[in-house]
Amino acid sequence: MQYIQQEKLHVIRETILQRKEEFAENKREDLATSHNIYTELTTFRFDLLTTYSDSLLMEKELANEAVQQ
């Protein structure tokens, strides 16, 4: 009787370990995605501020064209 219980526990243990690995992989993927989004936003913000600051130094017509691009 005890042997059957140990077999069942072994299956449960393997399932738990498999799910743990899946969760760890999902977390790694989520962190990578968050990092990529942060990097893209940082680049976008930098470009936006650069365009804005450059437009302050240009003539009005040229500034409007630069901002629209």
mmCIF file of the N, C-alpha and C atoms, coordinates in Angstrom:
data_MODEL
# 
_entry.id   MODEL 
# 
loop_
_atom_site.group_PDB 
_atom_site.id 
_atom_site.type_symbol 
_atom_site.label_atom_id 
_atom_site.label_alt_id 
_atom_site.label_comp_id 
_atom_site.label_asym_id 
_atom_site.label_entity_id 
_atom_site.label_seq_id 
_atom_site.pdbx_PDB_ins_code 
_atom_site.Cartn_x 
_atom_site.Cartn_y 
_atom_site.Cartn_z 
_atom_site.occupancy 
_atom_site.B_iso_or_equiv 
_atom_site.pdbx_formal_charge 
_atom_site.auth_seq_id 
_atom_site.auth_comp_id 
_atom_site.auth_asym_id 
_atom_site.auth_atom_id 
_atom_site.pdbx_PDB_model_num 
ATOM 1   N N  . MET A 1 1  ? 0.820  -1.197 0.000   1.00 0.00 ? 1  MET A N  1 
ATOM 2   C CA . MET A 1 1  ? 0.000  0.000  0.000   1.00 0.00 ? 1  MET A CA 1 
ATOM 3   C C  . MET A 1 1  ? 0.866  1.263  0.000   1.00 0.00 ? 1  MET A C  1 
ATOM 4   N N  . GLN A 1 2  ? 1.910  1.264  0.795   1.00 0.00 ? 2  GLN A N  1 
ATOM 5   C CA . GLN A 1 2  ? 2.776  2.429  0.885   1.00 0.00 ? 2  GLN A CA 1 
ATOM 6   C C  . GLN A 1 2  ? 3.501  2.664  -0.445  1.00 0.00 ? 2  GLN A C  1 
ATOM 7   N N  . TYR A 1 3  ? 3.844  1.608  -1.176  1.00 0.00 ? 3  TYR A N  1 
ATOM 8   C CA . TYR A 1 3  ? 4.530  1.733  -2.453  1.00 0.00 ? 3  TYR A CA 1 
ATOM 9   C C  . TYR A 1 3  ? 3.661  2.492  -3.462  1.00 0.00 ? 3  TYR A C  1 
ATOM 10  N N  . ILE A 1 4  ? 2.390  2.220  -3.495  1.00 0.00 ? 4  ILE A N  1 
ATOM 11  C CA . ILE A 1 4  ? 1.465  2.908  -4.400  1.00 0.00 ? 4  ILE A CA 1 
ATOM 12  C C  . ILE A 1 4  ? 1.414  4.393  -4.049  1.00 0.00 ? 4  ILE A C  1 
ATOM 13  N N  . GLN A 1 5  ? 1.386  4.715  -2.804  1.00 0.00 ? 5  GLN A N  1 
ATOM 14  C CA . GLN A 1 5  ? 1.347  6.110  -2.400  1.00 0.00 ? 5  GLN A CA 1 
ATOM 15  C C  . GLN A 1 5  ? 2.618  6.839  -2.833  1.00 0.00 ? 5  GLN A C  1 
ATOM 16  N N  . GLN A 1 6  ? 3.767  6.181  -2.727  1.00 0.00 ? 6  GLN A N  1 
ATOM 17  C CA . GLN A 1 6  ? 5.026  6.801  -3.143  1.00 0.00 ? 6  GLN A CA 1 
ATOM 18  C C  . GLN A 1 6  ? 5.047  7.035  -4.657  1.00 0.00 ? 6  GLN A C  1 
ATOM 19  N N  . GLU A 1 7  ? 4.468  6.109  -5.427  1.00 0.00 ? 7  GLU A N  1 
ATOM 20  C CA . GLU A 1 7  ? 4.383  6.302  -6.875  1.00 0.00 ? 7  GLU A CA 1 
ATOM 21  C C  . GLU A 1 7  ? 3.536  7.525  -7.203  1.00 0.00 ? 7  GLU A C  1 
ATOM 22  N N  . LYS A 1 8  ? 2.423  7.673  -6.510  1.00 0.00 ? 8  LYS A N  1 
ATOM 23  C CA . LYS A 1 8  ? 1.559  8.830  -6.728  1.00 0.00 ? 8  LYS A CA 1 
ATOM 24  C C  . LYS A 1 8  ? 2.283  10.119 -6.350  1.00 0.00 ? 8  LYS A C  1 
ATOM 25  N N  . LEU A 1 9  ? 3.017  10.082 -5.258  1.00 0.00 ? 9  LEU A N  1 
ATOM 26  C CA . LEU A 1 9  ? 3.768  11.255 -4.830  1.00 0.00 ? 9  LEU A CA 1 
ATOM 27  C C  . LEU A 1 9  ? 4.857  11.604 -5.837  1.00 0.00 ? 9  LEU A C  1 
ATOM 28  N N  . HIS A 1 10 ? 5.463  10.594 -6.439  1.00 0.00 ? 10 HIS A N  1 
ATOM 29  C CA . HIS A 1 10 ? 6.500  10.838 -7.434  1.00 0.00 ? 10 HIS A CA 1 
ATOM 30  C C  . HIS A 1 10 ? 5.911  11.578 -8.641  1.00 0.00 ? 10 HIS A C  1 
ATOM 31  N N  . VAL A 1 11 ? 4.743  11.153 -9.081  1.00 0.00 ? 11 VAL A N  1 
ATOM 32  C CA . VAL A 1 11 ? 4.076  11.819 -10.212 1.00 0.00 ? 11 VAL A CA 1 
ATOM 33  C C  . VAL A 1 11 ? 3.726  13.263 -9.848  1.00 0.00 ? 11 VAL A C  1 
ATOM 34  N N  . ILE A 1 12 ? 3.211  13.454 -8.652  1.00 0.00 ? 12 ILE A N  1 
ATOM 35  C CA . ILE A 1 12 ? 2.861  14.808 -8.199  1.00 0.00 ? 12 ILE A CA 1 
ATOM 36  C C  . ILE A 1 12 ? 4.112  15.671 -8.114  1.00 0.00 ? 12 ILE A C  1 
ATOM 37  N N  . ARG A 1 13 ? 5.185  15.109 -7.590  1.00 0.00 ? 13 ARG A N  1 
ATOM 38  C CA . ARG A 1 13 ? 6.451  15.847 -7.468  1.00 0.00 ? 13 ARG A CA 1 
ATOM 39  C C  . ARG A 1 13 ? 6.962  16.271 -8.844  1.00 0.00 ? 13 ARG A C  1 
ATOM 40  N N  . GLU A 1 14 ? 6.930  15.373 -9.804  1.00 0.00 ? 14 GLU A N  1 
ATOM 41  C CA . GLU A 1 14 ? 7.390  15.688 -11.152 1.00 0.00 ? 14 GLU A CA 1 
ATOM 42  C C  . GLU A 1 14 ? 6.525  16.786 -11.789 1.00 0.00 ? 14 GLU A C  1 
ATOM 43  N N  . THR A 1 15 ? 5.236  16.731 -11.550 1.00 0.00 ? 15 THR A N  1 
ATOM 44  C CA . THR A 1 15 ? 4.327  17.755 -12.074 1.00 0.00 ? 15 THR A CA 1 
ATOM 45  C C  . THR A 1 15 ? 4.645  19.114 -11.464 1.00 0.00 ? 15 THR A C  1 
ATOM 46  N N  . ILE A 1 16 ? 4.882  19.133 -10.171 1.00 0.00 ? 16 ILE A N  1 
ATOM 47  C CA . ILE A 1 16 ? 5.206  20.385 -9.469  1.00 0.00 ? 16 ILE A CA 1 
ATOM 48  C C  . ILE A 1 16 ? 6.517  20.960 -10.003 1.00 0.00 ? 16 ILE A C  1 
ATOM 49  N N  . LEU A 1 17 ? 7.533  20.122 -10.169 1.00 0.00 ? 17 LEU A N  1 
ATOM 50  C CA . LEU A 1 17 ? 8.818  20.596 -10.676 1.00 0.00 ? 17 LEU A CA 1 
ATOM 51  C C  . LEU A 1 17 ? 8.701  21.120 -12.109 1.00 0.00 ? 17 LEU A C  1 
ATOM 52  N N  . GLN A 1 18 ? 7.897  20.449 -12.912 1.00 0.00 ? 18 GLN A N  1 
ATOM 53  C CA . GLN A 1 18 ? 7.684  20.898 -14.287 1.00 0.00 ? 18 GLN A CA 1 
ATOM 54  C C  . GLN A 1 18 ? 6.996  22.262 -14.311 1.00 0.00 ? 18 GLN A C  1 
ATOM 55  N N  . ARG A 1 19 ? 5.956  22.429 -13.499 1.00 0.00 ? 19 ARG A N  1 
ATOM 56  C CA . ARG A 1 19 ? 5.244  23.713 -13.437 1.00 0.00 ? 19 ARG A CA 1 
ATOM 57  C C  . ARG A 1 19 ? 6.162  24.815 -12.913 1.00 0.00 ? 19 ARG A C  1 
ATOM 58  N N  . LYS A 1 20 ? 7.027  24.485 -11.955 1.00 0.00 ? 20 LYS A N  1 
ATOM 59  C CA . LYS A 1 20 ? 7.975  25.461 -11.416 1.00 0.00 ? 20 LYS A CA 1 
ATOM 60  C C  . LYS A 1 20 ? 8.893  25.970 -12.526 1.00 0.00 ? 20 LYS A C  1 
ATOM 61  N N  . GLU A 1 21 ? 9.399  25.064 -13.350 1.00 0.00 ? 21 GLU A N  1 
ATOM 62  C CA . GLU A 1 21 ? 10.261 25.450 -14.475 1.00 0.00 ? 21 GLU A CA 1 
ATOM 63  C C  . GLU A 1 21 ? 9.499  26.302 -15.486 1.00 0.00 ? 21 GLU A C  1 
ATOM 64  N N  . GLU A 1 22 ? 8.246  25.960 -15.752 1.00 0.00 ? 22 GLU A N  1 
ATOM 65  C CA . GLU A 1 22 ? 7.436  26.743 -16.692 1.00 0.00 ? 22 GLU A CA 1 
ATOM 66  C C  . GLU A 1 22 ? 7.222  28.167 -16.162 1.00 0.00 ? 22 GLU A C  1 
ATOM 67  N N  . PHE A 1 23 ? 6.930  28.287 -14.884 1.00 0.00 ? 23 PHE A N  1 
ATOM 68  C CA . PHE A 1 23 ? 6.736  29.610 -14.278 1.00 0.00 ? 23 PHE A CA 1 
ATOM 69  C C  . PHE A 1 23 ? 8.031  30.423 -14.318 1.00 0.00 ? 23 PHE A C  1 
ATOM 70  N N  . ALA A 1 24 ? 9.155  29.775 -14.046 1.00 0.00 ? 24 ALA A N  1 
ATOM 71  C CA . ALA A 1 24 ? 10.439 30.473 -14.083 1.00 0.00 ? 24 ALA A CA 1 
ATOM 72  C C  . ALA A 1 24 ? 10.742 30.970 -15.496 1.00 0.00 ? 24 ALA A C  1 
ATOM 73  N N  . GLU A 1 25 ? 10.463 30.147 -16.501 1.00 0.00 ? 25 GLU A N  1 
ATOM 74  C CA . GLU A 1 25 ? 10.693 30.551 -17.891 1.00 0.00 ? 25 GLU A CA 1 
ATOM 75  C C  . GLU A 1 25 ? 9.768  31.712 -18.269 1.00 0.00 ? 25 GLU A C  1 
ATOM 76  N N  . ASN A 1 26 ? 8.511  31.643 -17.857 1.00 0.00 ? 26 ASN A N  1 
ATOM 77  C CA . ASN A 1 26 ? 7.570  32.733 -18.139 1.00 0.00 ? 26 ASN A CA 1 
ATOM 78  C C  . ASN A 1 26 ? 8.042  34.035 -17.502 1.00 0.00 ? 26 ASN A C  1 
ATOM 79  N N  . LYS A 1 27 ? 8.564  33.946 -16.285 1.00 0.00 ? 27 LYS A N  1 
ATOM 80  C CA . LYS A 1 27 ? 9.051  35.147 -15.609 1.00 0.00 ? 27 LYS A CA 1 
ATOM 81  C C  . LYS A 1 27 ? 10.245 35.731 -16.353 1.00 0.00 ? 27 LYS A C  1 
ATOM 82  N N  . ARG A 1 28 ? 11.152 34.876 -16.813 1.00 0.00 ? 28 ARG A N  1 
ATOM 83  C CA . ARG A 1 28 ? 12.303 35.359 -17.592 1.00 0.00 ? 28 ARG A CA 1 
ATOM 84  C C  . ARG A 1 28 ? 11.837 36.057 -18.864 1.00 0.00 ? 28 ARG A C  1 
ATOM 85  N N  . GLU A 1 29 ? 10.849 35.477 -19.536 1.00 0.00 ? 29 GLU A N  1 
ATOM 86  C CA . GLU A 1 29 ? 10.322 36.081 -20.761 1.00 0.00 ? 29 GLU A CA 1 
ATOM 87  C C  . GLU A 1 29 ? 9.649  37.424 -20.456 1.00 0.00 ? 29 GLU A C  1 
ATOM 88  N N  . ASP A 1 30 ? 8.890  37.481 -19.363 1.00 0.00 ? 30 ASP A N  1 
ATOM 89  C CA . ASP A 1 30 ? 8.229  38.731 -18.976 1.00 0.00 ? 30 ASP A CA 1 
ATOM 90  C C  . ASP A 1 30 ? 9.250  39.821 -18.662 1.00 0.00 ? 30 ASP A C  1 
ATOM 91  N N  . LEU A 1 31 ? 10.320 39.456 -17.969 1.00 0.00 ? 31 LEU A N  1 
ATOM 92  C CA . LEU A 1 31 ? 11.360 40.429 -17.647 1.00 0.00 ? 31 LEU A CA 1 
ATOM 93  C C  . LEU A 1 31 ? 12.055 40.922 -18.917 1.00 0.00 ? 31 LEU A C  1 
ATOM 94  N N  . ALA A 1 32 ? 12.287 40.023 -19.851 1.00 0.00 ? 32 ALA A N  1 
ATOM 95  C CA . ALA A 1 32 ? 12.915 40.418 -21.116 1.00 0.00 ? 32 ALA A CA 1 
ATOM 96  C C  . ALA A 1 32 ? 11.998 41.360 -21.896 1.00 0.00 ? 32 ALA A C  1 
ATOM 97  N N  . THR A 1 33 ? 10.711 41.058 -21.909 1.00 0.00 ? 33 THR A N  1 
ATOM 98  C CA . THR A 1 33 ? 9.744  41.917 -22.601 1.00 0.00 ? 33 THR A CA 1 
ATOM 99  C C  . THR A 1 33 ? 9.694  43.285 -21.949 1.00 0.00 ? 33 THR A C  1 
ATOM 100 N N  . SER A 1 34 ? 9.649  43.321 -20.629 1.00 0.00 ? 34 SER A N  1 
ATOM 101 C CA . SER A 1 34 ? 9.626  44.603 -19.910 1.00 0.00 ? 34 SER A CA 1 
ATOM 102 C C  . SER A 1 34 ? 10.879 45.417 -20.213 1.00 0.00 ? 34 SER A C  1 
ATOM 103 N N  . HIS A 1 35 ? 12.016 44.750 -20.259 1.00 0.00 ? 35 HIS A N  1 
ATOM 104 C CA . HIS A 1 35 ? 13.270 45.446 -20.562 1.00 0.00 ? 35 HIS A CA 1 
ATOM 105 C C  . HIS A 1 35 ? 13.233 46.029 -21.970 1.00 0.00 ? 35 HIS A C  1 
ATOM 106 N N  . ASN A 1 36 ? 12.735 45.249 -22.931 1.00 0.00 ? 36 ASN A N  1 
ATOM 107 C CA . ASN A 1 36 ? 12.658 45.728 -24.311 1.00 0.00 ? 36 ASN A CA 1 
ATOM 108 C C  . ASN A 1 36 ? 11.728 46.932 -24.431 1.00 0.00 ? 36 ASN A C  1 
ATOM 109 N N  . ILE A 1 37 ? 10.593 46.885 -23.767 1.00 0.00 ? 37 ILE A N  1 
ATOM 110 C CA . ILE A 1 37 ? 9.655  48.008 -23.798 1.00 0.00 ? 37 ILE A CA 1 
ATOM 111 C C  . ILE A 1 37 ? 10.294 49.237 -23.177 1.00 0.00 ? 37 ILE A C  1 
ATOM 112 N N  . TYR A 1 38 ? 10.953 49.065 -22.041 1.00 0.00 ? 38 TYR A N  1 
ATOM 113 C CA . TYR A 1 38 ? 11.620 50.186 -21.371 1.00 0.00 ? 38 TYR A CA 1 
ATOM 114 C C  . TYR A 1 38 ? 12.682 50.794 -22.279 1.00 0.00 ? 38 TYR A C  1 
ATOM 115 N N  . THR A 1 39 ? 13.468 49.951 -22.940 1.00 0.00 ? 39 THR A N  1 
ATOM 116 C CA . THR A 1 39 ? 14.515 50.431 -23.838 1.00 0.00 ? 39 THR A CA 1 
ATOM 117 C C  . THR A 1 39 ? 13.926 51.203 -25.006 1.00 0.00 ? 39 THR A C  1 
ATOM 118 N N  . GLU A 1 40 ? 12.866 50.667 -25.591 1.00 0.00 ? 40 GLU A N  1 
ATOM 119 C CA . GLU A 1 40 ? 12.217 51.348 -26.720 1.00 0.00 ? 40 GLU A CA 1 
ATOM 120 C C  . GLU A 1 40 ? 11.629 52.687 -26.287 1.00 0.00 ? 40 GLU A C  1 
ATOM 121 N N  . LEU A 1 41 ? 10.999 52.724 -25.128 1.00 0.00 ? 41 LEU A N  1 
ATOM 122 C CA . LEU A 1 41 ? 10.424 53.972 -24.638 1.00 0.00 ? 41 LEU A CA 1 
ATOM 123 C C  . LEU A 1 41 ? 11.503 54.999 -24.332 1.00 0.00 ? 41 LEU A C  1 
ATOM 124 N N  . THR A 1 42 ? 12.612 54.548 -23.781 1.00 0.00 ? 42 THR A N  1 
ATOM 125 C CA . THR A 1 42 ? 13.707 55.468 -23.480 1.00 0.00 ? 42 THR A CA 1 
ATOM 126 C C  . THR A 1 42 ? 14.230 56.098 -24.764 1.00 0.00 ? 42 THR A C  1 
ATOM 127 N N  . THR A 1 43 ? 14.422 55.289 -25.780 1.00 0.00 ? 43 THR A N  1 
ATOM 128 C CA . THR A 1 43 ? 14.883 55.798 -27.076 1.00 0.00 ? 43 THR A CA 1 
ATOM 129 C C  . THR A 1 43 ? 13.874 56.776 -27.662 1.00 0.00 ? 43 THR A C  1 
ATOM 130 N N  . PHE A 1 44 ? 12.595 56.418 -27.598 1.00 0.00 ? 44 PHE A N  1 
ATOM 131 C CA . PHE A 1 44 ? 11.543 57.295 -28.118 1.00 0.00 ? 44 PHE A CA 1 
ATOM 132 C C  . PHE A 1 44 ? 11.535 58.633 -27.370 1.00 0.00 ? 44 PHE A C  1 
ATOM 133 N N  . ARG A 1 45 ? 11.616 58.576 -26.064 1.00 0.00 ? 45 ARG A N  1 
ATOM 134 C CA . ARG A 1 45 ? 11.612 59.810 -25.264 1.00 0.00 ? 45 ARG A CA 1 
ATOM 135 C C  . ARG A 1 45 ? 12.821 60.685 -25.581 1.00 0.00 ? 45 ARG A C  1 
ATOM 136 N N  . PHE A 1 46 ? 13.967 60.059 -25.735 1.00 0.00 ? 46 PHE A N  1 
ATOM 137 C CA . PHE A 1 46 ? 15.180 60.799 -26.072 1.00 0.00 ? 46 PHE A CA 1 
ATOM 138 C C  . PHE A 1 46 ? 15.030 61.486 -27.431 1.00 0.00 ? 46 PHE A C  1 
ATOM 139 N N  . ASP A 1 47 ? 14.526 60.732 -28.408 1.00 0.00 ? 47 ASP A N  1 
ATOM 140 C CA . ASP A 1 47 ? 14.313 61.317 -29.740 1.00 0.00 ? 47 ASP A CA 1 
ATOM 141 C C  . ASP A 1 47 ? 13.309 62.459 -29.689 1.00 0.00 ? 47 ASP A C  1 
ATOM 142 N N  . LEU A 1 48 ? 12.261 62.282 -28.920 1.00 0.00 ? 48 LEU A N  1 
ATOM 143 C CA . LEU A 1 48 ? 11.239 63.317 -28.790 1.00 0.00 ? 48 LEU A CA 1 
ATOM 144 C C  . LEU A 1 48 ? 11.818 64.588 -28.167 1.00 0.00 ? 48 LEU A C  1 
ATOM 145 N N  . LEU A 1 49 ? 12.563 64.439 -27.098 1.00 0.00 ? 49 LEU A N  1 
ATOM 146 C CA . LEU A 1 49 ? 13.180 65.604 -26.451 1.00 0.00 ? 49 LEU A CA 1 
ATOM 147 C C  . LEU A 1 49 ? 14.226 66.269 -27.348 1.00 0.00 ? 49 LEU A C  1 
ATOM 148 N N  . THR A 1 50 ? 14.975 65.453 -28.081 1.00 0.00 ? 50 THR A N  1 
ATOM 149 C CA . THR A 1 50 ? 15.969 66.017 -28.996 1.00 0.00 ? 50 THR A CA 1 
ATOM 150 C C  . THR A 1 50 ? 15.291 66.825 -30.091 1.00 0.00 ? 50 THR A C  1 
ATOM 151 N N  . THR A 1 51 ? 14.228 66.283 -30.664 1.00 0.00 ? 51 THR A N  1 
ATOM 152 C CA . THR A 1 51 ? 13.490 66.997 -31.711 1.00 0.00 ? 51 THR A CA 1 
ATOM 153 C C  . THR A 1 51 ? 12.913 68.286 -31.164 1.00 0.00 ? 51 THR A C  1 
ATOM 154 N N  . TYR A 1 52 ? 12.339 68.222 -29.973 1.00 0.00 ? 52 TYR A N  1 
ATOM 155 C CA . TYR A 1 52 ? 11.763 69.420 -29.364 1.00 0.00 ? 52 TYR A CA 1 
ATOM 156 C C  . TYR A 1 52 ? 12.828 70.480 -29.100 1.00 0.00 ? 52 TYR A C  1 
ATOM 157 N N  . SER A 1 53 ? 13.945 70.061 -28.534 1.00 0.00 ? 53 SER A N  1 
ATOM 158 C CA . SER A 1 53 ? 14.993 71.039 -28.223 1.00 0.00 ? 53 SER A CA 1 
ATOM 159 C C  . SER A 1 53 ? 15.594 71.623 -29.503 1.00 0.00 ? 53 SER A C  1 
ATOM 160 N N  . ASP A 1 54 ? 15.758 70.793 -30.522 1.00 0.00 ? 54 ASP A N  1 
ATOM 161 C CA . ASP A 1 54 ? 16.246 71.309 -31.808 1.00 0.00 ? 54 ASP A CA 1 
ATOM 162 C C  . ASP A 1 54 ? 15.257 72.294 -32.415 1.00 0.00 ? 54 ASP A C  1 
ATOM 163 N N  . SER A 1 55 ? 13.975 72.008 -32.253 1.00 0.00 ? 55 SER A N  1 
ATOM 164 C CA . SER A 1 55 ? 12.957 72.887 -32.836 1.00 0.00 ? 55 SER A CA 1 
ATOM 165 C C  . SER A 1 55 ? 12.953 74.255 -32.158 1.00 0.00 ? 55 SER A C  1 
ATOM 166 N N  . LEU A 1 56 ? 13.339 74.305 -30.912 1.00 0.00 ? 56 LEU A N  1 
ATOM 167 C CA . LEU A 1 56 ? 13.404 75.591 -30.224 1.00 0.00 ? 56 LEU A CA 1 
ATOM 168 C C  . LEU A 1 56 ? 14.481 76.495 -30.808 1.00 0.00 ? 56 LEU A C  1 
ATOM 169 N N  . LEU A 1 57 ? 15.488 75.865 -31.377 1.00 0.00 ? 57 LEU A N  1 
ATOM 170 C CA . LEU A 1 57 ? 16.611 76.618 -31.928 1.00 0.00 ? 57 LEU A CA 1 
ATOM 171 C C  . LEU A 1 57 ? 16.406 76.989 -33.406 1.00 0.00 ? 57 LEU A C  1 
ATOM 172 N N  . MET A 1 58 ? 15.423 76.406 -34.062 1.00 0.00 ? 58 MET A N  1 
ATOM 173 C CA . MET A 1 58 ? 15.189 76.641 -35.484 1.00 0.00 ? 58 MET A CA 1 
ATOM 174 C C  . MET A 1 58 ? 14.183 77.763 -35.699 1.00 0.00 ? 58 MET A C  1 
ATOM 175 N N  . GLU A 1 59 ? 14.079 78.152 -36.936 1.00 0.00 ? 59 GLU A N  1 
ATOM 176 C CA . GLU A 1 59 ? 13.032 79.093 -37.295 1.00 0.00 ? 59 GLU A CA 1 
ATOM 177 C C  . GLU A 1 59 ? 11.700 78.379 -37.201 1.00 0.00 ? 59 GLU A C  1 
ATOM 178 N N  . LYS A 1 60 ? 10.629 79.134 -37.105 1.00 0.00 ? 60 LYS A N  1 
ATOM 179 C CA . LYS A 1 60 ? 9.314  78.561 -36.851 1.00 0.00 ? 60 LYS A CA 1 
ATOM 180 C C  . LYS A 1 60 ? 8.878  77.574 -37.924 1.00 0.00 ? 60 LYS A C  1 
ATOM 181 N N  . GLU A 1 61 ? 9.034  77.898 -39.197 1.00 0.00 ? 61 GLU A N  1 
ATOM 182 C CA . GLU A 1 61 ? 8.602  76.993 -40.271 1.00 0.00 ? 61 GLU A CA 1 
ATOM 183 C C  . GLU A 1 61 ? 9.397  75.709 -40.277 1.00 0.00 ? 61 GLU A C  1 
ATOM 184 N N  . LEU A 1 62 ? 10.694 75.833 -40.157 1.00 0.00 ? 62 LEU A N  1 
ATOM 185 C CA . LEU A 1 62 ? 11.537 74.636 -40.120 1.00 0.00 ? 62 LEU A CA 1 
ATOM 186 C C  . LEU A 1 62 ? 11.242 73.786 -38.885 1.00 0.00 ? 62 LEU A C  1 
ATOM 187 N N  . ALA A 1 63 ? 10.933 74.429 -37.784 1.00 0.00 ? 63 ALA A N  1 
ATOM 188 C CA . ALA A 1 63 ? 10.616 73.717 -36.555 1.00 0.00 ? 63 ALA A CA 1 
ATOM 189 C C  . ALA A 1 63 ? 9.344  72.882 -36.723 1.00 0.00 ? 63 ALA A C  1 
ATOM 190 N N  . ASN A 1 64 ? 8.313  73.451 -37.332 1.00 0.00 ? 64 ASN A N  1 
ATOM 191 C CA . ASN A 1 64 ? 7.062  72.719 -37.568 1.00 0.00 ? 64 ASN A CA 1 
ATOM 192 C C  . ASN A 1 64 ? 7.304  71.493 -38.429 1.00 0.00 ? 64 ASN A C  1 
ATOM 193 N N  . GLU A 1 65 ? 8.135  71.630 -39.458 1.00 0.00 ? 65 GLU A N  1 
ATOM 194 C CA . GLU A 1 65 ? 8.452  70.511 -40.319 1.00 0.00 ? 65 GLU A CA 1 
ATOM 195 C C  . GLU A 1 65 ? 9.207  69.406 -39.549 1.00 0.00 ? 65 GLU A C  1 
ATOM 196 N N  . ALA A 1 66 ? 10.138 69.795 -38.730 1.00 0.00 ? 66 ALA A N  1 
ATOM 197 C CA . ALA A 1 66 ? 10.923 68.827 -37.959 1.00 0.00 ? 66 ALA A CA 1 
ATOM 198 C C  . ALA A 1 66 ? 10.050 68.068 -36.976 1.00 0.00 ? 66 ALA A C  1 
ATOM 199 N N  . VAL A 1 67 ? 9.135  68.761 -36.317 1.00 0.00 ? 67 VAL A N  1 
ATOM 200 C CA . VAL A 1 67 ? 8.251  68.106 -35.343 1.00 0.00 ? 67 VAL A CA 1 
ATOM 201 C C  . VAL A 1 67 ? 7.317  67.150 -36.042 1.00 0.00 ? 67 VAL A C  1 
ATOM 202 N N  . GLN A 1 68 ? 6.838  67.510 -37.229 1.00 0.00 ? 68 GLN A N  1 
ATOM 203 C CA . GLN A 1 68 ? 5.916  66.633 -37.977 1.00 0.00 ? 68 GLN A CA 1 
ATOM 204 C C  . GLN A 1 68 ? 6.612  65.363 -38.449 1.00 0.00 ? 68 GLN A C  1 
ATOM 205 N N  . GLN A 1 69 ? 7.911  65.439 -38.661 1.00 0.00 ? 69 GLN A N  1 
ATOM 206 C CA . GLN A 1 69 ? 8.647  64.252 -39.112 1.00 0.00 ? 69 GLN A CA 1 
ATOM 207 C C  . GLN A 1 69 ? 8.827  63.333 -37.940 1.00 0.00 ? 69 GLN A C  1 
# 
